[in-house]
Amino acid sequence: MPHLPQPPFHSLTPTAHQSPNTQKKKLSTKLFPLVFCMGNADYVYPSTSDEAEAAAAECNNNDNNNSSHSHKVAIPPPQPFVKSLKYNLKETFFPDDPLRQFKNQSPPRKLLLGLQYFFPILEWGPRYSLDFFKADLISGVTIASLAIPQGISYAKLANLPPILGLYSSFVPALVYAMMGSSRDLAVGTVAVASLLTASMLGSQVSAAENPQLYLHLAFTATFFAGLFQAALGLFSGKFGCRLGFIVDFLSHATIVGFMAGAATVVILQQLKGILGLDHFTHATDLVSVMRSVFSQTHQQWRWESALLGFCFLFFLLVTRQFSKKRPKFFWVSALAPLTSVILGSLLVYFTHAEKHGVQVIGQLKKGLNPLSFGDLVFVSPYLSTAIKTGIVTGVIALAEGIAVGRSFAMFKNYHIDGNKEMIAIGTMNVVGSLTSCYLTTGPFSRSAVNFNAGCKTAVSNIVMALAVMLTLLFLTPLFHYTPLVVLSSIIISAMLGLIDVEAALHLWSIDKFDFLVCISAYAGVVFASVEIGLVLAVGISVLRVLLFVARPKTFILGNVSNSGIYRNVEQYPNAATVPGVLVLEIDAPIYFANSSYLRERIGRWIDDEEERLKISGEASLQYVILDMGAVGNIDTSGISMLEEVKKVTDRRGLKLALANPGAEVTKKLNKAKFIDNLGPEWIFLTVGEAVGACNYMLHSYKPAVNDDPHKDESAV
């Protein structure tokens, strides 16, 4: 193996203008106090600290003009326990210092800032202009044309009265306009949350047999969803406690698979409306749905309904593809659902298609949202079902709303506050549950239309709400003849956009484990249930996090040619390893969960290196250097692991050294007396200094005669 190139101040070979003795003296000076008193059982080195100090002083006197010195690793000064505890609590519970904007402000100013935090409209409202209003007016009317048919469709998907879809596009949109920080998010109901509501509540109460109780449970679930969402925002923002980590467990791969699976299930559920079936399974899995569909082939399928449904689905898909290719005509796809509703209603009205098997919505209640705070159910056994449904649907809705808001904020180069979004979405759902609304968030399709229509502020939500209000007051009778098959076509068209095959293929090309998470979520939703799919995907994601913690990466480091840099030899195949020295990097904090694994892994690295050297006939292994740069923290189990590794290396005649330990790690190692046990001279600031010192020892001191040829070389 070629000798390792060293940086100039660690060079082990004399230059043309230096004698070997001069070179050794200069190197000794630069490594002081690290070089002296080094070595292992096989090497002879200065026996007393006095000799080492005298030798070092002599070398320093001979090299006073040299400015390059090795540096000691500093041990952080001790901190009072109360001060340390206060700092840790602040970093844990107040990482963003949410109250900093209130510092040094007068009481009236603090009151205004507090109101602006919870009601951002007070911040941007005074700067609102007529030009903004013109843009928001167009956007609001456009998304209202989409919100009305979508709201009715998704309410039917949730097994709720269709009018609730309109209610849920009125009051919540007004609340969000005042409290939300996104300019582009358009509020409304979503298909996945609607499906989850139907699935989870339907397992406890039948919407067909007891519609009143089912409706009240939907309000109650929305109430708890809003409370949960607002609590995440309040404790993340006002009190700083990062409860929002719950949403973080819904990784990108999880969301891609879950959304695609949920979209597939929703599409399968629409076969009831497309085929005009009166009886349909309450289960959502693929096998049950297919069995329900094909068991009614000859008796219940209505060709009139199927023909009408496929015609409108074709129309919706064509308009969406047209707008996708020509973004200027975004309004074509935005108006397509409302156009389908109008055309379908006119067709049924003039042909009396309802008498030939085409099902229609029927009578819709006229008027604004009635209050529903007296309809909430807080009694057993329904309370637990409402809470569970609220939390699950609330997390899904929150993840979708924040993700959509951040996506469009990125396009327009502005920032949205995640905590404010949690509070706004939670508050609008709490208020909505008291005014006959069910779960709402910011659906992607509606927000995309809002974005493409050129909205400037959240006023577009106010315009949409006013348009829905006018519909509730005057236009609901016009929806009497709207065919259900048109609503099914609208849902299918929207759901096809959630099946992102390109994203799944992208996961496969980058990270196979992420692809496994995605497919697991999809398969769990499609072949079992929405809840099982979600739990399975989150469970696999959590398992991966645990594997990252419990099985951290370790690498052999080598020297990059013509530099003092040491990198992973797998990543840099040309990096040269150091003869007689094994340099290992630990790429994670050392905790009780991974200490045993690291002890065994380090032992295997040593075994593999010694076996390789034995086969190649190179110099035997003498030093093991652990690069601790990526070890952000260590607990008592980790310290015990290092002590065991030191004992094992000592028994095998090897010397252990540590390089680049952080402040927290150094402090704990010092308190545990590990530094004294290892020797302060074996703690190095960089890997380069550690290698230079070990390499110097290999070239400076001759091996001692070993009287015992059977020296203990037991492995870890």
Solvent accessible surface area in square Angstrom, and as a share of the most:
residue,aa,sasa,rsa
1,M,83,0.37
2,P,100,0.63
3,H,139,0.62
4,L,10,0.05
5,P,55,0.35
6,Q,31,0.14
7,P,16,0.10
8,P,119,0.75
9,F,78,0.32
10,H,1,0.00
11,S,23,0.15
12,L,41,0.20
13,T,94,0.55
14,P,65,0.41
15,T,60,0.35
16,A,116,0.90
17,H,155,0.69
18,Q,38,0.17
19,S,54,0.35
20,P,88,0.55
21,N,108,0.55
22,T,58,0.34
23,Q,18,0.08
24,K,97,0.41
25,K,79,0.34
26,K,45,0.19
27,L,6,0.03
28,S,4,0.03
29,T,2,0.01
30,K,17,0.07
31,L,0,0.00
32,F,68,0.28
33,P,42,0.27
34,L,3,0.01
35,V,0,0.00
36,F,18,0.07
37,C,40,0.24
38,M,1,0.00
39,G,4,0.04
40,N,13,0.07
41,A,82,0.64
42,D,29,0.15
43,Y,25,0.09
44,V,92,0.53
45,Y,84,0.32
46,P,27,0.17
47,S,92,0.59
48,T,63,0.37
49,S,68,0.44
50,D,103,0.54
51,E,90,0.40
52,A,7,0.05
53,E,101,0.45
54,A,65,0.50
55,A,32,0.25
56,A,1,0.01
57,A,50,0.39
58,E,100,0.45
59,C,12,0.07
60,N,48,0.25
61,N,105,0.54
62,N,85,0.44
63,D,14,0.07
64,N,117,0.60
65,N,155,0.79
66,N,29,0.15
67,S,105,0.68
68,S,48,0.31
69,H,87,0.39
70,S,12,0.08
71,H,106,0.47
72,K,140,0.59
73,V,24,0.14
74,A,84,0.65
75,I,74,0.38
76,P,34,0.21
77,P,94,0.59
78,P,118,0.74
79,Q,94,0.42
80,P,85,0.53
81,F,154,0.64
82,V,112,0.65
83,K,122,0.52
84,S,35,0.23
85,L,78,0.39
86,K,148,0.63
87,Y,133,0.50
88,N,79,0.41
89,L,84,0.42
90,K,100,0.42
91,E,87,0.39
92,T,80,0.47
93,F,79,0.33
94,F,79,0.33
95,P,57,0.36
96,D,73,0.38
97,D,40,0.21
98,P,29,0.18
99,L,98,0.49
100,R,141,0.51
101,Q,72,0.32
102,F,43,0.18
103,K,116,0.49
104,N,158,0.81
105,Q,69,0.31
106,S,59,0.38
107,P,104,0.65
108,P,96,0.60
109,R,104,0.38
110,K,86,0.36
111,L,119,0.59
112,L,73,0.36
113,L,19,0.10
114,G,19,0.19
115,L,75,0.37
116,Q,32,0.14
117,Y,35,0.13
118,F,63,0.26
119,F,71,0.29
120,P,8,0.05
121,I,41,0.21
122,L,77,0.38
123,E,81,0.36
124,W,49,0.17
125,G,26,0.25
126,P,112,0.70
127,R,163,0.59
128,Y,61,0.23
129,S,51,0.33
130,L,119,0.59
131,D,100,0.52
132,F,80,0.33
133,F,80,0.33
134,K,113,0.48
135,A,20,0.16
136,D,0,0.00
137,L,77,0.38
138,I,106,0.54
139,S,0,0.00
140,G,0,0.00
141,V,85,0.49
142,T,14,0.08
143,I,0,0.00
144,A,4,0.03
145,S,9,0.06
146,L,8,0.04
147,A,0,0.00
148,I,16,0.08
149,P,0,0.00
150,Q,4,0.02
151,G,0,0.00
152,I,1,0.01
153,S,0,0.00
154,Y,7,0.03
155,A,0,0.00
156,K,78,0.33
157,L,16,0.08
158,A,0,0.00
159,N,74,0.38
160,L,7,0.03
161,P,58,0.36
162,P,22,0.14
163,I,13,0.07
164,L,7,0.03
165,G,0,0.00
166,L,0,0.00
167,Y,5,0.02
168,S,0,0.00
169,S,0,0.00
170,F,19,0.08
171,V,23,0.13
172,P,1,0.00
173,A,0,0.00
174,L,55,0.27
175,V,16,0.09
176,Y,0,0.00
177,A,0,0.00
178,M,83,0.37
179,M,17,0.08
180,G,2,0.02
181,S,26,0.17
182,S,2,0.01
183,R,104,0.38
184,D,0,0.00
185,L,0,0.00
186,A,0,0.00
187,V,0,0.00
188,G,0,0.00
189,T,0,0.00
190,V,7,0.04
191,A,4,0.03
192,V,3,0.02
193,A,1,0.00
194,S,0,0.00
195,L,5,0.03
196,L,0,0.00
197,T,8,0.04
198,A,12,0.10
199,S,23,0.15
200,M,6,0.03
201,L,0,0.00
202,G,36,0.35
203,S,96,0.62
204,Q,76,0.34
205,V,11,0.06
206,S,35,0.22
207,A,23,0.18
208,A,86,0.67
209,E,151,0.68
210,N,64,0.33
211,P,81,0.51
212,Q,111,0.49
213,L,33,0.17
214,Y,3,0.01
215,L,31,0.15
216,H,31,0.14
217,L,0,0.00
218,A,1,0.01
219,F,4,0.02
220,T,0,0.00
221,A,5,0.04
222,T,4,0.03
223,F,35,0.15
224,F,36,0.15
225,A,0,0.00
226,G,0,0.00
227,L,80,0.40
228,F,44,0.18
229,Q,0,0.00
230,A,14,0.11
231,A,32,0.25
232,L,2,0.01
233,G,0,0.00
234,L,60,0.30
235,F,87,0.36
236,S,5,0.03
237,G,2,0.02
238,K,101,0.43
239,F,100,0.42
240,G,2,0.02
241,C,36,0.22
242,R,103,0.38
243,L,55,0.27
244,G,10,0.10
245,F,101,0.42
246,I,62,0.31
247,V,20,0.12
248,D,110,0.57
249,F,68,0.28
250,L,18,0.09
251,S,41,0.26
252,H,118,0.53
253,A,2,0.02
254,T,1,0.00
255,I,53,0.27
256,V,17,0.10
257,G,0,0.00
258,F,4,0.02
259,M,23,0.10
260,A,10,0.08
261,G,0,0.00
262,A,0,0.00
263,A,0,0.00
264,T,23,0.14
265,V,0,0.00
266,V,0,0.00
267,I,32,0.16
268,L,21,0.10
269,Q,34,0.15
270,Q,14,0.06
271,L,41,0.20
272,K,80,0.34
273,G,13,0.12
274,I,3,0.01
275,L,17,0.08
276,G,2,0.02
277,L,0,0.00
278,D,71,0.37
279,H,127,0.57
280,F,31,0.13
281,T,36,0.21
282,H,158,0.71
283,A,39,0.30
284,T,13,0.08
285,D,22,0.11
286,L,50,0.25
287,V,81,0.47
288,S,22,0.14
289,V,0,0.00
290,M,55,0.25
291,R,152,0.55
292,S,15,0.10
293,V,4,0.02
294,F,122,0.51
295,S,76,0.49
296,Q,21,0.09
297,T,49,0.29
298,H,177,0.79
299,Q,146,0.65
300,Q,51,0.23
301,W,97,0.34
302,R,64,0.23
303,W,175,0.61
304,E,53,0.24
305,S,2,0.02
306,A,16,0.13
307,L,103,0.51
308,L,23,0.11
309,G,0,0.00
310,F,117,0.49
311,C,73,0.43
312,F,18,0.08
313,L,23,0.11
314,F,142,0.59
315,F,71,0.30
316,L,7,0.04
317,L,56,0.28
318,V,74,0.43
319,T,13,0.07
320,R,87,0.32
321,Q,88,0.39
322,F,77,0.32
323,S,11,0.07
324,K,154,0.65
325,K,152,0.64
326,R,139,0.51
327,P,94,0.59
328,K,176,0.74
329,F,76,0.32
330,F,38,0.16
331,W,118,0.42
332,V,33,0.19
333,S,29,0.18
334,A,1,0.01
335,L,72,0.36
336,A,3,0.03
337,P,10,0.06
338,L,39,0.20
339,T,49,0.29
340,S,0,0.00
341,V,4,0.02
342,I,90,0.45
343,L,88,0.44
344,G,0,0.00
345,S,14,0.09
346,L,86,0.43
347,L,79,0.39
348,V,0,0.00
349,Y,111,0.42
350,F,145,0.60
351,T,72,0.42
352,H,95,0.42
353,A,15,0.12
354,E,57,0.25
355,K,151,0.64
356,H,118,0.53
357,G,19,0.18
358,V,6,0.03
359,Q,55,0.25
360,V,35,0.20
361,I,26,0.13
362,G,15,0.15
363,Q,135,0.60
364,L,5,0.02
365,K,125,0.53
366,K,116,0.49
367,G,19,0.18
368,L,76,0.38
369,N,23,0.12
370,P,53,0.33
371,L,123,0.61
372,S,1,0.01
373,F,127,0.53
374,G,68,0.65
375,D,47,0.25
376,L,25,0.13
377,V,17,0.10
378,F,103,0.43
379,V,93,0.54
380,S,98,0.63
381,P,76,0.48
382,Y,57,0.22
383,L,53,0.26
384,S,77,0.50
385,T,14,0.08
386,A,0,0.00
387,I,60,0.31
388,K,118,0.50
389,T,1,0.00
390,G,0,0.00
391,I,66,0.34
392,V,33,0.19
393,T,3,0.02
394,G,0,0.00
395,V,17,0.10
396,I,5,0.03
397,A,0,0.00
398,L,0,0.00
399,A,8,0.06
400,E,24,0.11
401,G,0,0.00
402,I,10,0.05
403,A,50,0.38
404,V,10,0.06
405,G,1,0.01
406,R,133,0.49
407,S,43,0.28
408,F,9,0.04
409,A,3,0.03
410,M,131,0.58
411,F,128,0.53
412,K,66,0.28
413,N,139,0.71
414,Y,31,0.12
415,H,160,0.71
416,I,5,0.02
417,D,37,0.19
418,G,11,0.10
419,N,21,0.11
420,K,34,0.14
421,E,0,0.00
422,M,18,0.08
423,I,10,0.05
424,A,0,0.00
425,I,0,0.00
426,G,0,0.00
427,T,36,0.21
428,M,0,0.00
429,N,1,0.01
430,V,29,0.17
431,V,50,0.29
432,G,1,0.01
433,S,0,0.00
434,L,54,0.27
435,T,20,0.12
436,S,7,0.05
437,C,0,0.00
438,Y,3,0.01
439,L,5,0.03
440,T,0,0.00
441,T,0,0.00
442,G,0,0.00
443,P,6,0.04
444,F,106,0.44
445,S,42,0.27
446,R,0,0.00
447,S,0,0.00
448,A,20,0.15
449,V,18,0.10
450,N,0,0.00
451,F,52,0.22
452,N,76,0.39
453,A,14,0.11
454,G,30,0.29
455,C,0,0.00
456,K,91,0.38
457,T,11,0.07
458,A,3,0.03
459,V,18,0.10
460,S,0,0.00
461,N,0,0.00
462,I,46,0.23
463,V,14,0.08
464,M,0,0.00
465,A,0,0.00
466,L,82,0.41
467,A,27,0.21
468,V,0,0.00
469,M,46,0.21
470,L,92,0.46
471,T,3,0.02
472,L,0,0.00
473,L,55,0.28
474,F,130,0.54
475,L,79,0.39
476,T,0,0.00
477,P,59,0.37
478,L,124,0.62
479,F,18,0.08
480,H,58,0.26
481,Y,71,0.27
482,T,0,0.00
483,P,0,0.00
484,L,32,0.16
485,V,3,0.02
486,V,0,0.00
487,L,5,0.03
488,S,7,0.04
489,S,0,0.00
490,I,4,0.02
491,I,3,0.02
492,I,13,0.07
493,S,11,0.07
494,A,22,0.17
495,M,6,0.03
496,L,66,0.33
497,G,52,0.50
498,L,47,0.23
499,I,56,0.28
500,D,68,0.35
501,V,92,0.53
502,E,142,0.64
503,A,17,0.13
504,A,17,0.13
505,L,110,0.55
506,H,106,0.47
507,L,12,0.06
508,W,128,0.45
509,S,78,0.50
510,I,118,0.60
511,D,37,0.19
512,K,106,0.45
513,F,59,0.25
514,D,36,0.19
515,F,45,0.19
516,L,91,0.45
517,V,3,0.02
518,C,4,0.02
519,I,72,0.37
520,S,15,0.10
521,A,0,0.00
522,Y,64,0.24
523,A,36,0.28
524,G,7,0.06
525,V,0,0.00
526,V,4,0.02
527,F,120,0.50
528,A,38,0.29
529,S,25,0.16
530,V,0,0.00
531,E,46,0.21
532,I,96,0.49
533,G,0,0.00
534,L,19,0.10
535,V,107,0.61
536,L,77,0.38
537,A,0,0.00
538,V,38,0.22
539,G,39,0.37
540,I,29,0.14
541,S,13,0.09
542,V,48,0.28
543,L,92,0.46
544,R,51,0.19
545,V,69,0.40
546,L,104,0.52
547,L,80,0.40
548,F,120,0.50
549,V,60,0.34
550,A,24,0.18
551,R,125,0.46
552,P,5,0.03
553,K,128,0.54
554,T,16,0.09
555,F,46,0.19
556,I,29,0.15
557,L,5,0.02
558,G,0,0.00
559,N,1,0.00
560,V,45,0.26
561,S,67,0.43
562,N,140,0.72
563,S,31,0.20
564,G,36,0.35
565,I,83,0.42
566,Y,11,0.04
567,R,112,0.41
568,N,23,0.12
569,V,34,0.20
570,E,135,0.60
571,Q,121,0.54
572,Y,90,0.34
573,P,112,0.70
574,N,140,0.72
575,A,10,0.08
576,A,25,0.20
577,T,33,0.19
578,V,4,0.03
579,P,22,0.14
580,G,3,0.02
581,V,4,0.02
582,L,3,0.01
583,V,3,0.02
584,L,1,0.00
585,E,38,0.17
586,I,0,0.00
587,D,63,0.33
588,A,16,0.12
589,P,47,0.29
590,I,0,0.00
591,Y,75,0.29
592,F,151,0.63
593,A,44,0.34
594,N,1,0.00
595,S,8,0.05
596,S,56,0.36
597,Y,46,0.17
598,L,0,0.00
599,R,56,0.21
600,E,95,0.42
601,R,39,0.14
602,I,1,0.00
603,G,2,0.02
604,R,117,0.43
605,W,35,0.12
606,I,1,0.00
607,D,52,0.27
608,D,75,0.39
609,E,13,0.06
610,E,55,0.25
611,E,105,0.47
612,R,92,0.33
613,L,5,0.03
614,K,170,0.72
615,I,140,0.71
616,S,61,0.39
617,G,65,0.62
618,E,46,0.21
619,A,65,0.50
620,S,68,0.44
621,L,9,0.04
622,Q,18,0.08
623,Y,0,0.00
624,V,0,0.00
625,I,0,0.00
626,L,0,0.00
627,D,17,0.09
628,M,0,0.00
629,G,43,0.41
630,A,39,0.30
631,V,2,0.01
632,G,53,0.51
633,N,44,0.23
634,I,0,0.00
635,D,34,0.18
636,T,108,0.63
637,S,39,0.25
638,G,0,0.00
639,I,14,0.07
640,S,50,0.32
641,M,2,0.01
642,L,0,0.00
643,E,54,0.24
644,E,69,0.31
645,V,1,0.01
646,K,21,0.09
647,K,121,0.51
648,V,11,0.06
649,T,0,0.00
650,D,65,0.34
651,R,101,0.37
652,R,19,0.07
653,G,4,0.04
654,L,6,0.03
655,K,33,0.14
656,L,1,0.01
657,A,0,0.00
658,L,0,0.00
659,A,0,0.00
660,N,68,0.35
661,P,12,0.08
662,G,32,0.31
663,A,67,0.52
664,E,62,0.28
665,V,0,0.00
666,T,2,0.01
667,K,43,0.18
668,K,61,0.26
669,L,2,0.01
670,N,51,0.26
671,K,139,0.59
672,A,40,0.31
673,K,133,0.56
674,F,1,0.00
675,I,9,0.05
676,D,92,0.48
677,N,86,0.44
678,L,5,0.03
679,G,9,0.08
680,P,81,0.51
681,E,41,0.19
682,W,3,0.01
683,I,8,0.04
684,F,0,0.00
685,L,67,0.33
686,T,62,0.36
687,V,16,0.09
688,G,9,0.09
689,E,15,0.07
690,A,0,0.00
691,V,0,0.00
692,G,0,0.00
693,A,0,0.00
694,C,0,0.00
695,N,6,0.03
696,Y,13,0.05
697,M,0,0.00
698,L,38,0.19
699,H,101,0.45
700,S,30,0.20
701,Y,46,0.18
702,K,169,0.71
703,P,94,0.59
704,A,42,0.33
705,V,136,0.78
706,N,77,0.40
707,D,133,0.69
708,D,74,0.38
709,P,111,0.70
710,H,158,0.70
711,K,58,0.25
712,D,75,0.39
713,E,118,0.53
714,S,49,0.31
715,A,51,0.40
716,V,65,0.37
